[in-house]
Amino acid sequence: MYRRSGRGRLLLLVFLALSIVIITLDFRQNEGGPLERAKDISVSIVAPIQQGLTTVFRPVGGFFASIGELGGLRSKNERLEAELEAAQSQISAARALEQDFTALSRLNNMEEPWTAMDKVTARVYSNVSSNYRWARVIDKGRADGIRPDMAVVNANGLVGKIVKPVTEHEATVLLLIDPRGAAGARIADRRDTGKIQGNGDNDRLSLELIGSNSDVFPADMVITSGYDEGIFPPGIPIGIVDEVIGDVRAPDHTIVVEPFVNFNELDYVLVLLETGRSVAEDGGRG
C-alpha cells in the first residue's frame, strides 16, 4: 500500500512539472512557435470537418424548422385566398353596378316622342315565361300600371309588347322575334307601310309591305308605323334592311331586317303606359 501511495505522488509531481513547463513555453514563445503551429494544424484539420457537418445538418435543421412553420403558412395562405376572393367579388359587383348605371343612363337620356309618355323602367329577368318560347319576364306588374298590349322598348329600339300573364309585380314581354309578336312598320323615309314579324330562333325579322309602289334597298331604316290598333307608338326604331329578295312589288318578295335590339342581352326596358294611338294624336312622328 505504501509503495502505491509513493508512486501516485511521484506521478502527480511529474504532471505538475510538465504543466508548468508547457505553460511557461506557451507564454514565452514567439509567434510561429511550436505550440502555435500545433494549434494551427489542429484548426486546419477540425475546421473543414466542422464546416462539412454544418453543411450536412443545416438543411435538416431548416426542414424541421419549416415543419414547425407549416401551420402558420397554411393559415396565412387561407387568409390571403379569402381576401382575394372578397376583392374579386367586390370587383364583379362594381362592374355590374357600372353596367346597370350605363344601361339606365341610356334609357333616361333618350330624346324621342314616346319618352314623354308615362312609362315604367323595369329589369329583365333571365327566365322565360312558360307560355311563350320567345319571351322575358320583367320585375314590374299591375301594381306599377302595366297591362297587356303595352309597348316595350330599350335604348336601341322596339323590344316587344306586354302579354298575359301580368301579376302584381311581374309581367311577361313577348319579344318581337316571336312570330306572334308582329308590329306595324314602314320604311323610315317613305310612306310604304306593312308588317314586321319575327322568325323565332332566327334573330332576323321579316318585313312585308302592303301595296308598295317604291323600291326598298339594303340599309333602309325600318320604324314602327303606329297602324297596329294603337299598341306601338309611331317612329320607334326596329332595324335596318339587310337583304331584299325578289321584287317588292311581287307577292313573293322577302325583305330581311336586322333588328337594332339584341334580344339575347336585355337588361333594362321601358314599358310605355300609354297607347301608340294617343301619341299619334298628340303629334308623334309618323
C-alpha positions as CSV (number, residue, x, y, z in Angstrom):
1,M,0.0,0.0,0.0
2,Y,2.8,2.4,0.9
3,R,4.6,1.8,-2.4
4,R,1.5,2.6,-4.4
5,S,1.0,5.9,-2.5
6,G,4.6,6.9,-3.2
7,R,4.2,6.1,-6.9
8,G,1.0,8.2,-7.1
9,R,2.7,11.2,-5.5
10,L,5.6,10.8,-7.9
11,L,3.3,10.8,-11.0
12,L,1.4,13.8,-9.7
13,L,4.6,15.7,-9.3
14,V,5.7,14.8,-12.8
15,F,2.4,16.0,-14.3
16,L,2.6,19.3,-12.4
17,A,6.1,19.8,-13.6
18,L,5.2,19.2,-17.2
19,S,2.2,21.5,-16.9
20,I,4.4,24.3,-15.6
21,V,6.9,23.7,-18.4
22,I,4.2,23.8,-21.1
23,I,2.6,26.9,-19.7
24,T,6.0,28.6,-19.5
25,L,6.8,27.7,-23.1
26,D,3.4,28.9,-24.4
27,F,3.8,32.2,-22.6
28,R,7.3,32.8,-23.7
29,Q,7.1,31.5,-27.3
30,N,7.4,33.9,-30.2
31,E,4.8,34.0,-33.0
32,G,5.1,30.9,-35.1
33,G,6.4,28.8,-32.2
34,P,5.8,25.0,-32.0
35,L,2.6,25.3,-29.9
36,E,1.2,27.9,-32.2
37,R,1.9,25.7,-35.2
38,A,0.3,22.7,-33.4
39,K,-2.8,24.9,-32.8
40,D,-2.9,26.0,-36.4
41,I,-2.6,22.4,-37.6
42,S,-5.5,21.3,-35.3
43,V,-7.7,24.2,-36.5
44,S,-6.9,23.3,-40.2
45,I,-8.0,19.8,-39.5
46,V,-11.0,20.5,-37.4
47,A,-12.4,23.5,-39.4
48,P,-13.3,21.5,-42.6
49,I,-14.9,18.8,-40.6
50,Q,-17.0,21.4,-38.7
51,Q,-17.9,23.1,-42.0
52,G,-18.9,19.8,-43.6
53,L,-21.0,18.9,-40.6
54,T,-22.7,22.3,-40.7
55,T,-23.4,21.9,-44.4
56,V,-24.9,18.5,-43.8
57,F,-27.1,19.3,-40.8
58,R,-28.2,22.8,-41.7
59,P,-30.8,21.6,-44.3
60,V,-32.0,19.1,-41.8
61,G,-32.5,21.8,-39.2
62,G,-34.2,24.0,-41.8
63,F,-36.5,21.2,-42.7
64,F,-37.6,20.7,-39.1
65,A,-38.0,24.4,-38.7
66,S,-40.2,24.6,-41.8
67,I,-42.4,21.9,-40.4
68,G,-42.9,24.0,-37.3
69,E,-43.9,27.0,-39.5
70,L,-46.1,25.0,-41.9
71,G,-49.3,25.5,-39.8
72,G,-48.8,29.3,-39.8
73,L,-48.1,29.4,-43.5
74,R,-51.3,27.4,-44.2
75,S,-53.4,29.8,-42.1
76,K,-51.8,32.8,-43.9
77,N,-52.4,31.3,-47.3
78,E,-56.1,30.6,-46.4
79,R,-56.4,34.2,-45.2
80,L,-54.9,35.6,-48.4
81,E,-57.2,33.4,-50.6
82,A,-60.2,34.7,-48.7
83,E,-59.1,38.3,-49.1
84,L,-58.5,37.7,-52.9
85,E,-62.0,36.1,-53.3
86,A,-63.6,39.0,-51.4
87,A,-61.7,41.5,-53.6
88,Q,-62.8,39.7,-56.8
89,S,-66.4,39.7,-55.6
90,Q,-66.2,43.5,-55.0
91,I,-64.8,44.0,-58.5
92,S,-67.6,41.9,-60.0
93,A,-70.2,43.8,-58.1
94,A,-68.7,47.2,-59.1
95,R,-68.7,46.1,-62.8
96,A,-72.3,45.0,-62.5
97,L,-73.3,48.4,-61.0
98,E,-71.4,50.2,-63.7
99,Q,-73.2,48.2,-66.4
100,D,-76.6,48.9,-64.7
101,F,-75.7,52.6,-64.5
102,T,-74.8,52.7,-68.2
103,A,-78.0,50.9,-69.3
104,L,-80.2,53.2,-67.1
105,S,-78.4,56.3,-68.3
106,R,-79.0,55.4,-71.9
107,L,-82.7,54.8,-71.2
108,N,-83.1,58.1,-69.3
109,N,-81.2,60.1,-71.9
110,M,-83.4,59.0,-74.8
111,E,-85.0,62.0,-76.7
112,E,-87.9,60.5,-78.6
113,P,-91.6,61.4,-78.7
114,W,-92.6,58.3,-76.7
115,T,-90.2,59.1,-73.9
116,A,-92.5,61.9,-72.9
117,M,-95.3,59.3,-72.2
118,D,-96.0,57.8,-68.8
119,K,-93.6,54.9,-68.6
120,V,-92.1,52.4,-66.2
121,T,-88.4,51.2,-66.1
122,A,-88.1,47.5,-65.4
123,R,-85.4,45.0,-65.1
124,V,-85.5,41.9,-67.3
125,Y,-85.3,38.5,-65.7
126,S,-83.2,35.8,-67.3
127,N,-86.0,33.2,-67.0
128,V,-88.6,32.8,-69.8
129,S,-92.3,32.6,-69.4
130,S,-93.6,29.0,-69.7
131,N,-96.4,30.1,-72.0
132,Y,-94.1,31.6,-74.7
133,R,-90.8,30.5,-76.1
134,W,-89.5,33.9,-77.1
135,A,-90.4,36.0,-74.1
136,R,-88.9,37.5,-71.0
137,V,-90.3,38.4,-67.5
138,I,-89.8,41.8,-66.0
139,D,-89.9,42.9,-62.3
140,K,-92.8,45.3,-62.7
141,G,-96.5,44.4,-63.0
142,R,-100.1,45.6,-62.3
143,A,-99.1,47.5,-59.2
144,D,-97.0,49.7,-61.5
145,G,-99.7,50.3,-64.0
146,I,-98.6,47.6,-66.5
147,R,-101.3,45.9,-68.6
148,P,-101.3,43.6,-71.7
149,D,-100.8,45.2,-75.1
150,M,-98.3,47.9,-73.9
151,A,-95.2,48.6,-76.0
152,V,-91.8,47.7,-74.6
153,V,-88.6,49.5,-75.8
154,N,-85.0,49.9,-74.8
155,A,-82.3,52.4,-75.8
156,N,-81.8,50.6,-79.1
157,G,-85.4,50.3,-80.2
158,L,-88.5,48.1,-80.1
159,V,-88.3,45.1,-77.8
160,G,-91.9,43.7,-78.0
161,K,-95.2,44.0,-76.1
162,I,-96.7,43.0,-72.8
163,V,-98.8,39.9,-72.9
164,K,-100.6,37.8,-70.3
165,P,-99.9,36.8,-67.6
166,V,-99.4,40.1,-65.7
167,T,-99.2,39.8,-61.9
168,E,-98.9,42.5,-59.3
169,H,-95.1,42.7,-59.5
170,E,-94.2,40.8,-62.7
171,A,-95.2,40.9,-66.3
172,T,-94.3,39.0,-69.5
173,V,-92.8,40.6,-72.5
174,L,-93.4,38.9,-75.9
175,L,-90.3,39.6,-77.9
176,L,-90.5,41.0,-81.4
177,I,-88.7,37.9,-82.8
178,D,-91.6,35.7,-81.8
179,P,-93.8,35.0,-84.8
180,R,-96.8,36.2,-82.8
181,G,-95.2,39.5,-81.9
182,A,-95.9,41.3,-85.2
183,A,-95.9,45.1,-85.3
184,G,-97.0,47.7,-87.9
185,A,-93.9,49.0,-89.6
186,R,-92.7,51.2,-92.5
187,I,-89.6,52.4,-94.2
188,A,-88.4,55.5,-92.4
189,D,-88.1,58.0,-95.2
190,R,-91.1,56.7,-97.2
191,R,-94.8,56.1,-96.6
192,D,-94.6,52.4,-97.6
193,T,-96.3,50.6,-94.7
194,G,-96.6,46.9,-93.8
195,K,-95.9,44.5,-91.0
196,I,-92.7,43.4,-89.3
197,Q,-92.6,39.8,-88.0
198,G,-90.2,37.6,-86.1
199,N,-88.9,34.3,-87.1
200,G,-88.2,32.6,-83.8
201,D,-84.7,31.3,-83.3
202,N,-83.6,33.4,-86.3
203,D,-82.9,36.8,-84.8
204,R,-83.6,38.5,-88.1
205,L,-87.0,39.9,-88.9
206,S,-89.2,39.8,-92.0
207,L,-90.9,43.0,-93.4
208,E,-94.0,42.6,-95.5
209,L,-95.0,45.8,-97.3
210,I,-98.6,46.4,-98.3
211,G,-99.3,48.0,-101.7
212,S,-95.7,49.2,-102.2
213,N,-95.1,51.4,-105.2
214,S,-91.4,52.1,-104.4
215,D,-88.2,50.2,-104.2
216,V,-86.6,49.1,-100.9
217,F,-82.8,48.9,-100.6
218,P,-80.4,47.4,-98.1
219,A,-79.5,49.9,-95.3
220,D,-83.0,51.4,-95.3
221,M,-84.2,52.0,-91.8
222,V,-87.4,50.4,-90.6
223,I,-89.6,52.0,-87.9
224,T,-93.0,51.4,-86.3
225,S,-95.9,52.9,-88.3
226,G,-98.4,53.3,-85.5
227,Y,-101.1,51.4,-87.5
228,D,-101.5,48.4,-85.3
229,E,-104.5,49.1,-83.1
230,G,-102.6,51.6,-81.1
231,I,-100.2,49.3,-79.4
232,F,-96.9,50.7,-80.7
233,P,-96.3,54.5,-81.0
234,P,-95.0,55.6,-84.5
235,G,-91.4,56.1,-85.1
236,I,-89.8,53.5,-82.8
237,P,-86.6,52.2,-84.5
238,I,-86.9,48.5,-85.4
239,G,-83.9,47.7,-87.6
240,I,-82.0,48.0,-90.9
241,V,-83.0,46.3,-94.2
242,D,-80.3,43.7,-94.6
243,E,-81.4,41.9,-97.8
244,V,-84.2,42.2,-100.4
245,I,-85.1,39.0,-102.2
246,G,-87.3,39.4,-105.3
247,D,-89.3,42.4,-106.5
248,V,-91.0,44.3,-103.6
249,R,-94.0,44.8,-106.0
250,A,-94.3,41.0,-106.4
251,P,-96.3,39.0,-103.8
252,D,-93.5,36.5,-103.2
253,H,-90.8,39.1,-102.3
254,T,-88.9,38.9,-99.0
255,I,-87.4,41.8,-97.1
256,V,-85.0,40.7,-94.3
257,V,-84.4,43.2,-91.5
258,E,-81.5,43.1,-89.0
259,P,-83.0,44.4,-85.6
260,F,-81.3,47.1,-83.6
261,V,-82.2,45.2,-80.3
262,N,-80.0,42.3,-79.2
263,F,-82.7,40.1,-77.8
264,N,-80.2,37.8,-76.0
265,E,-78.7,40.6,-73.9
266,L,-81.7,42.5,-72.5
267,D,-81.2,44.2,-69.1
268,Y,-83.5,47.2,-68.6
269,V,-86.5,48.2,-70.6
270,L,-89.2,50.9,-70.7
271,V,-92.8,49.9,-70.6
272,L,-94.9,52.6,-72.3
273,L,-98.1,53.0,-70.3
274,E,-100.0,54.9,-73.0
275,T,-101.0,53.5,-76.4
276,G,-99.5,54.4,-79.7
277,R,-102.7,56.0,-80.8
278,S,-102.6,58.6,-78.0
279,V,-99.1,59.6,-79.0
280,A,-100.1,59.9,-82.7
281,E,-103.0,62.1,-81.7
282,D,-100.5,64.3,-79.8
283,G,-98.4,64.8,-82.8
284,G,-95.9,62.0,-82.6
285,R,-93.7,61.2,-85.7
286,G,-95.4,59.1,-88.3
